[in-house]
Amino acid sequence: MGIDDKISNASEEAAGKLKEGAGRATDDERLEAEGRADQTHANLKQAGEKIKDAFRS
């Protein structure tokens, strides 16, 4: 996994956490769900990159 991919995935995950927190703070269920979805998407991309790295070694 390249460093740029790691940074991109980490920032996407952080943005998802912020969205989720903002949704929780404002009682906006849609925003909270969007944040959780963003985090899940970032985690899936990280897992895919780790699998690709495992096959490269």
C-alpha positions in Angstrom: 0.0 0.0 0.0 1.5 3.3 -1.0 1.8 6.1 1.4 -0.6 8.3 -0.6 -3.2 5.5 -0.4 -2.7 5.3 3.4 -3.1 9.0 3.8 -6.2 9.1 1.6 -7.9 6.3 3.4 -7.0 7.7 6.8 -8.4 11.1 5.9 -11.6 9.6 4.5 -12.0 7.6 7.7 -11.4 10.8 9.8 -14.0 12.7 7.7 -16.5 9.9 8.3 -15.9 10.1 12.1 -16.4 13.8 12.0 -19.6 13.4 10.0 -20.9 10.8 12.4 -20.1 12.9 15.4 -21.7 16.0 13.9 -24.8 13.9 13.1 -24.9 12.6 16.6 -24.5 16.1 18.0 -27.2 17.6 15.9 -29.5 14.5 16.1 -29.3 14.1 12.3 -29.6 10.4 11.7 -28.9 10.7 7.9 -25.6 12.5 8.5 -24.6 10.0 11.2 -25.3 7.1 8.9 -23.3 8.8 6.1 -20.4 9.1 8.4 -20.5 5.4 9.3 -20.8 4.5 5.6 -17.7 6.7 4.8 -15.7 5.0 7.6 -16.8 1.5 6.3 -15.8 2.5 2.7 -12.4 3.6 3.9 -11.8 0.5 5.9 -12.8 -1.7 3.0 -10.3 0.1 0.7 -7.6 -0.4 3.3 -8.4 -4.1 3.5 -8.2 -4.4 -0.3 -4.8 -2.6 -0.3 -3.5 -5.0 2.4 -4.6 -8.0 0.3 -2.9 -6.7 -2.8 0.3 -6.1 -0.7 0.1 -9.6 0.6 0.1 -11.0 -3.0 3.0 -8.8 -4.0 5.3 -10.2 -1.3 
